[in-house]
Every structure is written in C-alpha cells, then in structure tokens.
C-alpha cells in the first residue's frame, strides 16, 4: 500500500515543476540518510534510505533533495539552495530556449560556479557543450543535466572559492593600483583562512567588475549573484 501511495504521490510531484524537496530526518519513509533498516538477522543498521525518499530520488534523479536536519549545517544549506536555484535555471532553459545557443549561454553563465565545485567536471561539461551541434539533443541535455547536478553536490571549499576569485581577478588586476591589488589579495587570503566570510572578497570583486572593463561573460556569471541576497547565505565564516 505504501509503495502504491508513493508511486501515485510521485506522479503528482513530477507534474508540479518542483526545484527542490526537503525530507524528514530518520523517517522510515522519508529519511534520506542513515535510516534504520533491518538485515537478514533482524538487526537494525543505520545505513538505509526511507521508502519514499528512495522512490523520489529514483523518479526525479536530478531534483535537489535534502534532509531537514542537515539544513542546520550552513555549508549544506547553502549548497542545497544553490542547487535549487541552478536546477530552476536549468529547467527554464530546457523549457524556454532548448537550443545549442541556449545551452552555451547557460554553461557560460555557470562557468565560475562549476569551477568552485569541481574544475575537472567544469571542463567535462564544457566538452559536452562543444558537441551541441553534433550529438543528439536529448542525449546531450540528459548527460549535461546529470553531470551538472552531480557537480554541484561536491561542496565548494574556501580553497576552491579562493582559486575562482583569483581567476576572476586576473581579468582586471593590471588595472588595479598596487594598494587595491594588495587589499583584494588580503581579503581573499583572509577568507581562505576562515577570518572573514565569502561575501567580503566577493563584494570587493563585484565592485571592480563594475568599475573596470571585463569580458561580457564575466558580468553574466551566476557565481557573483547565485540567489537572492536577502538569503544572506555567504555571510558566514
């Protein structure tokens, strides 16, 4: 009965154009991680996944899913919200502009975001985009979408973010005065060391991106504004 209900509920959810889903912690039906399941000796093992959670992940494999208790962890919460907004942009691209040009624009806008999670996967996704004119469109977008969401599950780190910030700085550092360059480098290093939140070097970076001529694609970077600033997700150390 539970499986039949889950199937019916999942078909309803699949039609709702969801961009994320939060599940109940430790629930026998909805737990996503370490749910108590019983082995062949009837001994409890905390390594399972709830029945509904498993069915949800199988039915909607790209949908960002998280467990409520884990959202108290600031890094996991930020990662989940970033996946939700990215998945929304991905599904909107597929609905509104499903063309090779649309895919190129999407990938270009997410270049630094992907780099902050996995530089290797960012390159692999770029190689997929390069096949946009030759590969079957449905196969291409299925492979890109899967790798996109897998990539975002890799948590970004202060080290990876600092590398992205230095990469971004490379587009205008020759225009900076020595004191400006030193200040920006210092804030990036303070962030890397955990002394200030990401918002500090990022705010300075956005100031210089507006002030100096940079390539158009830099202005389009989702990394600079990945979600509404009211969420204040990058304000923690």
N, C-alpha and C positions, 0 to 999 in steps of 0.2 A: 504493500500500500504506500509506504514511504517513497519507494522508487517511482511509482506511478505519479504520485503527487509532485515529486522533484522534476520529472520529465515535463509535466504539464506547466509547472511554475517556470521552468527554464525556457519553454517556448514563449511564454508571456514576456519574460525578461528580454529574450532575444529581439522582440519586436519593439522594445522601449528605447532603443538607441542610447543605451547606458554608456557611460565613460569610465565608471569605476564602481566597485562594490566592497562594502565593509562587512566582514563576517564576525560572528560571536566567538569569543575565545573559549577553547576547551569543550565546545558543544559537540555531542556525539553526531549531530547532523551538520553543523556549520563550522566547526573548528577547522582551521587551515593548517595548523602545525601541531605536532606532538599531542594529538588526540589519543585518548586511551582506547586501544584495541586489544583484543584477546587472541593469544596464539593458540596453536593446536593443543597445548596443555592447559588451556583456560587461564593462562597467566596474563595479567594486564601489561601491555607495552605502550609507552608513550611515544609512538613513532608513526601514528596513523593520521589520516585526514578524514573529516566528517563526510558522511554520505552525500549531503547536498553540496558541500564545498568541492568534493571530488567531481561531482557531476557538473557543477558550474564551470570549473576550470577546463573540463573536457569539452563542454558545449561552447564556451566562449573563451578560447585559449589566449587571445590577445588582451582581453579585458583586464585592466589593473585591479587586482584583488588584494585586500589586506585584512588582517585580523585586528579587531578593535584594541586589544591590549597593547599591541606592538606600536600603535599610533602615539603612545605616550613618549616613545623614543623620538626625539626631534629629528634625527637623521632619517629614520624610517618614515616619519610623517612627511618630511619634505620630499623624499624620494617618491612616495605614493602620490602626492599632489602633483608632482612634476610629470609622473606617468599618466595621470588622469588628463591633464591639460594637453599633453603630447598626443595621447590617443584621440582626444576630441579633434585636434587639428588634423590628424591622420585620416580619421573617418570623414571629416568635412572635405578634405582634398579628394578622397575617393568618390564622394557624392557629387561635389560641385565642379571639379576640374580633373577628371580622371584621364589625364594625357601625359605623355612623356615630359612635356614642358612643365606641367603641374608638379610632377614628381621631382624634377630637377629643382624647382623653386622650393619645394618642401625640404629636400635634402640640404640645399644650400643654407636655408634659414636655420637648420638644426645642426650645422657643422660643428660649432663650438660646444653645444650641449652634448653631442655624441662623444666628442673628444674628452670631455670632462668625466665620462663614464668608462669609455674603452676606446683608446686611439686605434687599436687594432680593428675593432668592429666598425669604427667610423670609416676606415679605409675599405673594409669589405663591403660596406653599404655603398660607398662611392663607386666601387667596381660594379655592383649590381645596377646602379643608376646609369652607368656608361653603356649598359646593354639595353637601355629603354627602347631603342628603335628596332632591335633585332629579336629580343626574347618575347615570348607570348606574354601579353599584358597581365592576364590573371595570375600566371605563374610568377611573374616578376613581382607584382604587388603582394602576393602571398608570402614570398620569400623575404621581401624587404620588410613587410609588416612584422613578421615573426622575429627577424633579426633586430629590428628597431626596438621592439618591446623587450626582447631578451637583453639587449644592450643597456637599457635604462634600469634593469634590475640590478646591474652592477652598481654598487653605491659609489658615488663620487667621493673623493677624499681631498683634504687640504692640499696634498701634493699635486693631484691631478688638476684641481682648480687653479693652483698657482701656475702650473705649466700653461693652462689656457690663457690666463691673464698675461703672462709674458709673451705668448704668441700674439695676442691682441695688441699688446704694447708695441710689438715690432712694426706695426703699420704706421705709427706716428712718433716713435721715440726720437727720430732725428730732428723733429720739430720742437722737442721739449728743451727748455732751458736746463742747465745742469742741476739746479735746485729742484725743479719739477721732476726730473728723472729720478733723483735721489729720494724724493718724497714718495713717489709712486712705488719704487722698488722697496722702500722701507715698509710701506703699508702691505704690500704683497707678502713680504717676509714675515711681518708681524702676524698676518693671517695664517701663513703656513705653520707658524709656531704655536698657533692657538691663542694669541694675545688679543686679537680683535676678530669680529665676525666678518664673513664674506662681504657683507653689504658695504664695509668701509673701503676696501680697494675697488670694489665694483662701482661704487658711486663716483669715485675719483676717475675711474676708467671711462665711465659714461660721459663725464664732463669733458674729457679730452676728445672722445669720439665725436661729440657735438661741435667742439671748438676747431678741430683740425680736419683737413681733407683726408678722408679714408675711402677705400673702395666701397661701392654701394652695398655689397653683400654684408659688410660689417654692420651697417645700420639695420639690416634685416635680421640680425642674429637674435633668435629666441632666448639665447643664453643671457642676454642683457635684461630681458623682461619676460621671464618664463611663465609668470602667473600674476594675478592682481597684487600690487604692492601692499594692499591692505592686509594680506595674509601674514606679512612680516616674517616669512619663513627663513630668510637669510640673515636675520638679526641676532642669531645666537652664535656663541663661540663653540 
